[in-house]
Amino acid sequence: MKTFVTVLGLASLVALAACDSAKENQVENAYENQADALDNQADNMEAMADNLSGNAEMAAENAADRLENKADATREAGEAAEDAVEKQQ
């Protein structure tokens, strides 16, 4: 039964992926790459904050939080742009 569910799940993913157009994928990938870059910057900022203390540490952590929020907003904007592309088709 597990194998059947796994195969069914994979088949569903393949079918779903086939529904996306190349333009949708391109838009999604562009936004996702930008969001990933922001997440990486946030990770680096948090690592730097670990080596600081007091107000400097708090400032770095706050900057990292802002970067993470920006990454989340970028992902949401990407989803909206992808939806807009889909509606145009």
Residue frames as a rotation matrix with the C-alpha (Angstrom) as fourth column:
MET 1
0.569 0.822 0.000 0.00
0.822 -0.569 0.000 0.00
0.000 0.000 -1.000 0.00
LYS 2
0.361 -0.523 -0.772 2.86
0.208 -0.762 0.613 2.40
-0.909 -0.382 -0.166 0.82
THR 3
-0.678 -0.662 0.319 4.37
0.410 0.019 0.912 1.86
-0.610 0.749 0.259 -2.62
PHE 4
-0.140 0.728 0.671 1.04
0.972 -0.027 0.232 2.54
0.187 0.685 -0.704 -4.31
VAL 5
0.764 0.433 -0.478 0.58
0.560 -0.813 0.161 5.80
-0.319 -0.390 -0.864 -2.38
THR 6
-0.035 -0.877 -0.479 4.13
0.136 -0.479 0.867 6.86
-0.990 -0.035 0.136 -3.22
VAL 7
-0.729 -0.202 0.654 3.67
0.632 0.165 0.757 6.12
-0.261 0.965 0.008 -6.91
LEU 8
0.261 0.914 0.311 0.32
0.950 -0.301 0.088 7.91
0.174 0.273 -0.946 -6.92
GLY 9
0.631 -0.090 -0.770 1.89
0.355 -0.850 0.390 10.93
-0.689 -0.520 -0.505 -5.23
LEU 10
-0.461 -0.878 -0.128 4.74
0.188 -0.238 0.953 11.07
-0.867 0.415 0.275 -7.73
ALA 11
-0.504 0.364 0.783 2.32
0.863 0.162 0.479 10.75
0.047 0.917 -0.396 -10.64
SER 12
0.615 0.766 -0.187 0.29
0.782 -0.622 0.026 13.64
-0.097 -0.162 -0.982 -9.23
LEU 13
0.274 -0.607 -0.746 3.39
0.141 -0.742 0.655 15.81
-0.951 -0.284 -0.118 -8.94
VAL 14
-0.738 -0.542 0.403 4.39
0.433 0.078 0.898 15.05
-0.518 0.837 0.177 -12.53
ALA 15
-0.091 0.803 0.589 0.89
0.970 -0.061 0.234 15.90
0.224 0.593 -0.774 -13.75
LEU 16
0.727 0.345 -0.593 0.87
0.547 -0.813 0.198 19.11
-0.414 -0.469 -0.780 -11.75
ALA 17
-0.158 -0.883 -0.442 4.28
0.159 -0.465 0.871 20.13
-0.975 0.067 0.214 -13.03
ALA 18
-0.641 -0.039 0.767 3.09
0.749 0.185 0.636 19.61
-0.166 0.982 -0.089 -16.60
CYS 19
0.440 0.895 0.076 0.37
0.897 -0.434 -0.081 22.21
-0.039 0.103 -0.994 -16.03
ASP 20
0.407 -0.359 -0.840 2.89
0.176 -0.872 0.457 25.01
-0.896 -0.334 -0.292 -15.50
SER 21
0.956 -0.128 0.264 4.03
0.237 -0.193 -0.952 26.90
0.173 0.973 -0.155 -18.56
ALA 22
0.075 -0.997 0.016 7.66
0.923 0.063 -0.379 27.72
0.377 0.043 0.925 -19.22
LYS 23
-0.194 -0.089 0.977 6.90
0.018 -0.996 -0.087 31.41
0.981 0.001 0.195 -18.55
GLU 24
0.800 0.518 0.303 5.33
-0.315 -0.067 0.947 30.56
0.510 -0.853 0.109 -15.16
ASN 25
0.741 -0.579 -0.339 8.37
0.671 0.659 0.341 28.51
0.025 -0.480 0.877 -14.22
GLN 26
-0.161 -0.830 0.534 10.70
0.714 -0.472 -0.518 31.29
0.682 0.298 0.668 -15.34
VAL 27
0.139 0.305 0.942 8.87
-0.349 -0.875 0.335 33.87
0.927 -0.375 -0.016 -13.21
GLU 28
0.964 0.267 -0.013 8.72
-0.099 0.402 0.910 31.53
0.249 -0.876 0.414 -10.21
ASN 29
0.476 -0.855 -0.206 12.43
0.861 0.501 -0.088 30.68
0.179 -0.135 0.975 -10.48
ALA 30
-0.173 -0.547 0.819 13.47
0.346 -0.812 -0.470 34.34
0.922 0.202 0.329 -10.74
TYR 31
0.384 0.396 0.834 11.60
-0.598 -0.581 0.552 35.30
0.703 -0.711 0.014 -7.58
GLU 32
0.986 -0.006 -0.164 12.67
0.115 0.738 0.665 32.15
0.117 -0.675 0.728 -5.75
ASN 33
0.209 -0.977 0.031 16.34
0.833 0.161 -0.529 32.76
0.512 0.137 0.848 -6.60
GLN 34
-0.181 -0.221 0.958 16.08
-0.130 -0.960 -0.246 36.33
0.975 -0.169 0.145 -5.33
ALA 35
0.702 0.512 0.495 14.41
-0.564 -0.024 0.825 35.15
0.434 -0.859 0.272 -2.11
ASP 36
0.816 -0.470 -0.337 17.08
0.544 0.821 0.174 32.47
0.195 -0.326 0.925 -1.62
ALA 37
-0.132 -0.893 0.431 19.80
0.548 -0.428 -0.719 35.11
0.826 0.141 0.546 -1.99
LEU 38
0.069 0.239 0.969 18.09
-0.572 -0.786 0.235 37.22
0.818 -0.570 0.082 0.68
ASP 39
0.961 0.275 0.007 17.84
-0.179 0.607 0.775 34.19
0.209 -0.746 0.632 2.98
ASN 40
0.420 -0.885 -0.202 21.55
0.789 0.466 -0.401 33.55
0.449 0.009 0.894 2.48
GLN 41
-0.271 -0.480 0.835 22.32
0.020 -0.870 -0.493 37.16
0.962 -0.117 0.245 3.40
ALA 42
0.514 0.550 0.658 20.18
-0.663 -0.231 0.712 36.78
0.543 -0.803 0.246 6.51
ASP 43
0.913 -0.231 -0.336 22.03
0.348 0.871 0.346 33.59
0.213 -0.433 0.876 7.47
ASN 44
-0.033 -0.984 0.177 25.36
0.703 -0.149 -0.695 35.38
0.710 0.102 0.697 7.06
MET 45
-0.116 0.073 0.991 24.10
-0.406 -0.914 0.019 38.29
0.906 -0.400 0.136 9.14
GLU 46
0.858 0.465 0.219 22.97
-0.402 0.341 0.850 35.92
0.321 -0.817 0.480 11.90
ALA 47
0.597 -0.725 -0.342 26.36
0.725 0.671 -0.156 34.20
0.343 -0.155 0.927 11.87
MET 48
-0.312 -0.701 0.642 28.02
0.303 -0.713 -0.632 37.59
0.901 -0.002 0.435 12.20
ALA 49
0.315 0.532 0.786 25.67
-0.581 -0.547 0.603 38.47
0.750 -0.647 0.137 15.06
ASP 50
0.895 0.005 -0.446 26.88
0.272 0.786 0.555 35.40
0.353 -0.618 0.702 16.94
ASN 51
-0.002 -0.989 -0.151 30.34
0.914 0.059 -0.402 37.00
0.407 -0.139 0.903 17.09
LEU 52
-0.431 -0.071 0.900 29.06
-0.054 -0.993 -0.104 40.33
0.901 -0.093 0.424 18.39
SER 53
-0.499 0.319 -0.806 27.62
0.861 0.293 -0.417 41.40
0.103 -0.902 -0.420 21.70
GLY 54
-0.538 0.319 -0.780 25.20
0.372 -0.741 -0.560 43.92
-0.757 -0.591 0.280 23.14
ASN 55
0.244 0.691 -0.680 23.65
-0.273 -0.624 -0.732 46.50
-0.931 0.364 0.037 20.83
ALA 56
-0.418 -0.472 -0.776 25.72
-0.873 -0.026 0.486 45.40
-0.250 0.881 -0.402 17.84
GLU 57
-0.971 0.096 0.221 24.38
0.117 0.990 0.083 41.87
-0.211 0.106 -0.972 18.18
MET 58
-0.151 0.984 -0.090 20.80
0.421 -0.018 -0.907 43.13
-0.894 -0.174 -0.412 18.40
ALA 59
0.113 0.145 -0.983 21.28
-0.652 -0.736 -0.183 45.38
-0.750 0.661 0.011 15.37
ALA 60
-0.761 -0.459 -0.458 22.66
-0.647 0.485 0.589 42.49
-0.048 0.744 -0.666 13.31
GLU 61
-0.813 0.522 0.259 19.85
0.434 0.839 -0.329 40.19
-0.389 -0.155 -0.908 14.39
ASN 62
0.095 0.862 -0.497 17.28
0.078 -0.504 -0.860 42.86
-0.992 0.043 -0.115 13.51
ALA 63
-0.182 -0.246 -0.952 18.89
-0.884 -0.384 0.268 43.30
-0.431 0.890 -0.147 10.10
ALA 64
-0.984 -0.177 -0.022 18.74
-0.173 0.913 0.369 39.54
-0.046 0.366 -0.929 9.57
ASP 65
-0.417 0.905 0.089 15.06
0.505 0.312 -0.805 39.54
-0.756 -0.291 -0.587 10.52
ARG 66
0.176 0.456 -0.872 14.39
-0.452 -0.750 -0.484 42.32
-0.875 0.479 0.074 8.00
LEU 67
-0.597 -0.467 -0.652 16.17
-0.793 0.226 0.565 40.32
-0.117 0.855 -0.506 5.30
GLU 68
-0.928 0.298 0.225 14.10
0.280 0.954 -0.109 37.23
-0.247 -0.038 -0.968 6.13
ASN 69
-0.034 0.956 -0.293 10.90
0.267 -0.274 -0.924 39.30
-0.963 -0.110 -0.246 5.96
LYS 70
-0.013 -0.051 -0.999 12.01
-0.810 -0.585 0.040 40.69
-0.587 0.809 -0.034 2.60
ALA 71
-0.926 -0.339 -0.167 12.66
-0.375 0.774 0.511 37.14
-0.044 0.535 -0.844 1.37
ASP 72
-0.581 0.787 0.207 9.16
0.542 0.564 -0.623 36.11
-0.607 -0.250 -0.754 2.45
ALA 73
0.213 0.661 -0.720 7.64
-0.160 -0.703 -0.693 39.13
-0.964 0.263 -0.044 0.70
THR 74
-0.427 -0.456 -0.781 9.64
-0.845 -0.106 0.523 38.32
-0.321 0.884 -0.340 -2.43
ARG 75
-0.974 0.109 0.200 8.30
0.146 0.972 0.184 34.76
-0.174 0.208 -0.962 -2.44
GLU 76
-0.152 0.982 -0.110 4.74
0.507 -0.018 -0.862 36.07
-0.848 -0.187 -0.495 -2.05
ALA 77
0.132 0.127 -0.983 5.29
-0.608 -0.773 -0.182 38.55
-0.783 0.621 -0.025 -4.88
GLY 78
-0.809 -0.492 -0.322 6.61
-0.564 0.493 0.663 35.69
-0.167 0.718 -0.676 -7.00
GLU 79
-0.709 0.627 0.322 3.50
0.539 0.777 -0.327 33.64
-0.455 -0.058 -0.889 -6.36
ALA 80
0.217 0.805 -0.553 1.34
0.134 -0.586 -0.799 36.62
-0.967 0.099 -0.235 -7.33
ALA 81
-0.163 -0.362 -0.918 3.36
-0.834 -0.446 0.324 37.17
-0.527 0.818 -0.229 -10.51
GLU 82
-0.977 -0.171 0.129 3.11
-0.099 0.895 0.435 33.49
-0.190 0.412 -0.891 -11.35
ASP 83
-0.286 0.951 0.118 -0.67
0.606 0.275 -0.746 33.64
-0.742 -0.142 -0.655 -10.87
ALA 84
0.235 0.343 -0.910 -0.85
-0.365 -0.836 -0.409 36.71
-0.901 0.428 -0.071 -13.13
VAL 85
-0.648 -0.528 -0.550 1.07
-0.720 0.188 0.668 34.87
-0.249 0.828 -0.502 -15.85
GLU 86
-0.880 0.345 0.327 -1.25
0.344 0.937 -0.063 31.90
-0.329 0.057 -0.943 -15.51
LYS 87
0.042 0.962 -0.270 -4.35
0.370 -0.266 -0.890 34.10
-0.928 -0.063 -0.367 -15.87
GLN 88
-0.053 -0.140 -0.989 -2.94
-0.711 -0.690 0.136 35.64
-0.702 0.710 -0.063 -19.07
GLN 89
-0.907 -0.405 -0.112 -2.77
-0.372 0.651 0.661 32.26
-0.195 0.642 -0.742 -20.71
